């Protein structure tokens, strides 16, 4: 307690001598408070307007004109996320490993990969939807389906996972690698047994960001997955995700559709929160309780 008081007094002396430091300190804390307040406001607004409209029939019932149930949309969203991550995560992680552990500095391939990821990150989602519809849907003959949508959004989240994984791997101290090499471990074993577990919290954060991008996507999925209100029977069936269900409910349903959209938003946010909690738990388990990778 005494140390905290002493530290506070020392900071006050510094701020008295340097008013600019005080101004920057206040701005940083104000930005932090505004960020937290924005999150609380958005989530609170959705829950306040949506929880009262949640019913067992709306969440678990069969879809009909009288009951715009979201049960099929929940299943479709979960399947889409799983398939898209199974396609995107391994490719992204292996690409990041190559860029950080195997590629030589100044390598032209590295420059090409970075250019590709930066370009992919800047392409509008509607363009991804057009590409996915033509290539996966028409050329490959998958039509409007979960597989078409999953392949499309998998390409969309590649830059997010690659860049975040790359930064996480680079943040692992070189002493970890040197210690592993000193004990006679090969480079491959060092990467998979030492580097990746240490970087796992950052990698899982990238996966969480990707999940948010996938579940919140609408434009690309309307072109690729479709908007059919039915429970999918296979990966080649068309359906709609929770985000698309929200969009269609708001567009076509009037006030009742708006209420359905808010209720759907509650479920969507809840799914994302649960995924975040599971990812944080896994990060702690993998890193032995230390999520900083130290």
N, C-alpha and C positions, 0 to 999 in steps of 0.2 A: 504493500500500500504506500509506504514511504517512498519507494522508488518511483511509483507512478506519479505521486505528487511532485517529486523532484523533477521528473521528466517533463511534466506539464509546465512547471515554472520555467524550466530551461527553454521550452518552446515559446513561451510568452515573451521571454527576453529577446529571443531571435526575431520574433514577429515585430516587436517594438522597434528594433534596429532596422528591420527590412520589411516595410509595409507591403511591398510587392509579394513577398512570400506569404503573408497573411491573406492577401487577395487571392492568390493561386490556391491556397489551402481551402478557402471558403468556396471557390468555384468547383474544385474537385469534389468536395463533400456535397455541394448542391447538385452536381451532375449525378452523383451516386444516389442521392435521395430521390431525384426525379426519375431515375431509371427504375428504382424499386417501386416508387409510387405508380409509375405507368403500368408495370406488371400487375400490381395488386388491383389497379383500377380496371384493366382489361379483363382479368380473370373474374374479379368480383362482379363486374357488369354482366358478363356472360352467365355466371351462376345465378345471380339474382333474377335475371329475366328468363332463365331456362329451367331451373330446378322445379319450379311450380308446374311446369308443363310435362315433366317426365312421368310416364306411367308404365306399368309392366307391359301393357299392350303395345305401346309405342316403341319400347326397347326390344322386346322379345316376340311380339306377335307377328302374324303374317301380314304382308303388305296388301292393302286394298285401297279403293277410293275413299273409304270411310276411315281407314286406319293407315296413315302414311308411316308404317313401321320402318325402323332403321336397322333391324336385325341383319338383313342381307348385306347392308352397307358396312356394318361392323366386321362381319366375316370377310367381306371383300377387301376392306382396308388392311386387316391383319395379314391376309394372304399376300396382298400386293407388297407390303413392307418386307415380309419374310423373303419372298422371291427376289425382289429388287436388291436387298442387302446380300443375299447369297450370290448374286451376280456381280454386284459392284464392290463389296468389301474385300474379297480376296484379291481381285485385280488391282484395286487401289493400294492395298497394303504392300503387295509385291512390287508394284511400281515405285512406291515410296522407299522401300528397302533398296531397290536398285539405284535410285537417285542419291541416297545418302551413304550407302555402304559399299557399293560396287563400282559405280560410275566414276571415271576419272574427271578431275577438274578441267573445264574447258571443252569437255566432250560435246560434239555437235549434236549427238542424240539427246543429251540432257537438255540442251537449248531447245530442241524440237519438241520434247515432251513438255517442257515448261510453257512453250508457246501454245501447244495444244490445250493444256489444262486452263490457261488463262483465257483462251478463246472460248472454250466450252463454258467457262463460268459466266461469260458475258452474253451468251446467246439467249434471246428471249424464250420463255417456255412454250409460247405458241409455235415457234419455229421447230422446237423439239417435237411438238405434237404433230405438225405437218410431216416431218421426216419419219416419225414412227408410224404414222398412218400409211404413208406411201411404201416405206421399205418393209417394215415388219408386217403390216396389215395386208398390203396388196402384193408386193413382190414375193414375200415368203408365204403368203396365203393364210396368215393367222387371223385376219379380219379384226373386228372389234373383240378383244379378249383381254383377260388378265395378263397373259404372257406378253402381248403386244405392249400393254401399259407398263408392265414391270421392266421390260427391256428398255423402254424409252426413259423412264425415270431413273433407271440404273445409270444410264449415260449422263443424265443431268447431275447426279450426285457424285460422279467420279472426281471432279475438281475439289470438292469440299473435303472428301476423305483423303485424297492424295496430299493436299497441302497441309492439312492438320496433322496427318500421320508423319509427314516429312519433318515438320517442326518438332513433333514430340520425340522422334528418334534423334534429331540433332541436339535436343536438350539433355539427352543421356550423357553423363560425364565420360570422357575418354578413358578415365581410370578404370571404369568397369570393363571396357574392352581389353585394355592392357593387362588387367589382372586375369581375365579369362585366357588370353593368349599365353600369358606367363605360366599358367597351369597346364598348357598343352592342348587347349580346346581349339577346334578348327573354326574358321570364320563363320561357316554355316551354323555350327552349334552355338557360337557366341551370339549370333544374331537372334536365334530363336529361343535360346535359354537365358540370355542375359539382357540383351537390348530390348527386345519386344516386350517382355514382362515389365521392364522399367518404364517403357513408354505407353503401356496399356491404358492408363487413365486418360491420356490425351487422345489415344485412338478411339476409345469408347465415347469421348466427347464429340469426336468427329462423326461417329455413328449416330449419336443422338441428334446432331444437327441435320444429318441426312434424313433421319426419320421424320423430323419436323418438316423438311422440304417435301418429302414424299406424301405425308398425310395431308398437307395443306395444298397440294397441287390440284388444279382444276382444269385449266385450259388444255394442257397436254393430254390429260386423261380423257377428256370429252372426245378428243380426236382419235384416241387409241383404245381405251378400255370401253368407252361408250357410256350410256346413262340408263341402261335397262334396269328396271326395278324388279330384280329377281335374285334368288339365291344361286350362286354359281355352283355348277356340278363338276367342273374341271377348269384347268388353266386356260382352255380355249373358249370358255364361255364369256359372254359380255355381262357386265353388271355396272354398279356405280359405287364409288367410295363415299365416305362420310362427307368429305368436302364438296363433292359433286352433288350429293343429296341435299346439303345445305343450300347450295346455289339454286338448284331446281325448285326446292321448297319455297325459297324467297321469291323467285321469279314468277312462279305460277300459282302459288297458294294463297295470296292475299294475307290478311292478318293471321289466319290459321296456319298458313305456310311459314310466316315469320316466327310464330311460336314454336313450330316444329324445328325450324332452323336453329333457334336458340337452344332448344333441348338437345339437338344433335351436336351443337357446339360444346355443351357440357360434357357429353360422352367423348367427343374428340379431344378436348383438353385433358380430361381424366386419363385417357389412354396415353397421351404424351407424358403426363406427370408420372404415371406408373412406369413407363419405359425409362424415364429419367432416374427414378428411384432404383430400379433394377440395375441400370448401368452403373450407378454410383456404388451400389452394393458389390457388383462384380469387380469393379475397379479396386475396391478395398480388399476383396478376397485375393485377387491376382497379385496385387502389390504388397500383400502382407500387412494391410492396415495403413500403409503410407501411400496416399494418393498423389504425392508430389514426386514420386519416383526417386527419392533420395535414399 
